[in-house]
Amino acid sequence: MRERHRVTEVRAWVRPDQPASSEPVTQPDTAPSELPDVIADWRRSKVANPMTRYPEFRDSRSAAIGRDSGRTVVVEVESASGHVGVGITNGGQVAAAIVELHLADMVEGQDPAAHERIWDRMFHSTLLYGRKGVVLHAISAVDLAVWDLHGQITGEPVYSLLGGPVHESLPAYATGPDVGAMARLGFAGGKLPLTWAPVEGEDGFRRNVERAEQARAAAGPDMPLYYDCWMSLDVDYATRLAWAIEPLGFRWLEEPLPPDDYAGHAELRRRMPPRMMLTTGEHEYTAAGFRLLCENGVDVLQPDPAWCGGLTELRRIAAVARSYGKRVLPHVGGAYSYHFLAAYPEAFLTEFPLVTGRCDTPGPLHGDLLTGEPLPVDGRIHVSDAPGFGLRLNPDAALVRGLRREGVPT
């Protein structure tokens, strides 16, 4: 690529207007009819999570993830020609600082078409404190922005840079509390967040099963359903839950254990109903971790392109999955996932979270932060043929550049 396209600046912004985890979550006037005690914003309400074991974190998912870690980070990568690529992750000020104070030095001056070189420079320069977690979040956002920049420069959608489209559109399943709405909107399946964790005893277990029964009644007899357990269970509880909900047409149990409990996954896969799939990977990082999940019985891998290492690493994860005969279904990801899947022959489904209003209407995953986010039509996603990922940063979005290169707060 010619010199005028070299990367000249990498910038990281944090969105300041997201609700703080300490803010109370209020019950709406009415809730979805089939789930009477679910509040509208399920992302901040009571959801079984790794911190449910502590009473003070039991009733708020957002409180359990900390003050700033869920805050959106926007990365811009600009070339000498003036083109700008955009990548998204979370991790708040910590992730933004890693981008500004470390990764930018690895990326500026590089050819934006040299994806492997750029990724390698970022990953190996952070080995002493990285390999997983927030460092990979930061790497992911930069990597996605570089791919977007490459597409902006060439005038091509990212799926063309990946080898061209295989799928004209993608069937989507929805995530949220109102499966009746999902069925009415034509989604190919519905995923519920699990509400009660093992520490909440037999009453909590019965209520999880009752919620599954309510969801089946609302969805009708044929719509596939799934339970998202967000690393909150143990092998015994997950086994019992799987056998209790499998007759209701639940097709998979998602992320019941921490992703690095590889022996636990192997044991759970052995004990689960044979027809039910074990899925995980939203909180796993790099192809090395996903190889271990493949070796321990996980059926479907769910890397998040904004967390796992970006699109460059997602391609490697897909290669690992293919060698083990496993499927890849990215966790959320929006347009970043859709472009990967459009060029991925084994793609069979994509995820669309319902986060707008009462979580019963498709809306942009990032609200007004971006323009160009694809929305499902009759339960299917049609991928944009605009350059890059087809996303642009809303010029009116409120963003704060928390740290500049010299480390001086702004």
KALINSUL-V932761 format. One record per run of one state. SS is the DSSP state (H for helix, E for strand, L for the rest). FROM is the first residue (numbers start at 1). TO is the last residue. If there is no record, write none. Layout:
BEGIN
SS,FROM,TO  SS,FROM,TO
END
This chain:
BEGIN
L,1,2  H,3,5  E,6,14  L,15,54  H,55,57  L,58,60  H,61,64  L,65,71  E,72,79  L,80,83  E,84,90  L,91,91  H,92,107  L,108,110  E,111,111  L,112,114  H,115,125  L,126,133  H,134,154  L,155,156  E,157,157  H,158,161  L,162,168  E,169,175  L,176,178  H,179,184  L,185,188  E,189,193  L,194,197  H,198,219  L,220,223  E,224,228  L,229,234  H,235,246  L,247,249  E,250,254  L,255,261  H,262,271  L,272,276  E,277,280  L,281,285  H,286,295  L,296,299  E,300,301  L,302,309  H,310,324  L,325,326  E,327,328  L,329,334  H,335,342  L,343,349  E,350,353  L,354,355  E,356,356  L,357,360  E,361,361  L,362,369  E,370,371  L,372,376  E,377,377  L,378,379  E,380,382  L,383,387  E,388,388  L,389,391  E,392,393  L,394,399  E,400,400  L,401,402  E,403,403  L,404,408  E,409,409  L,410,410
END
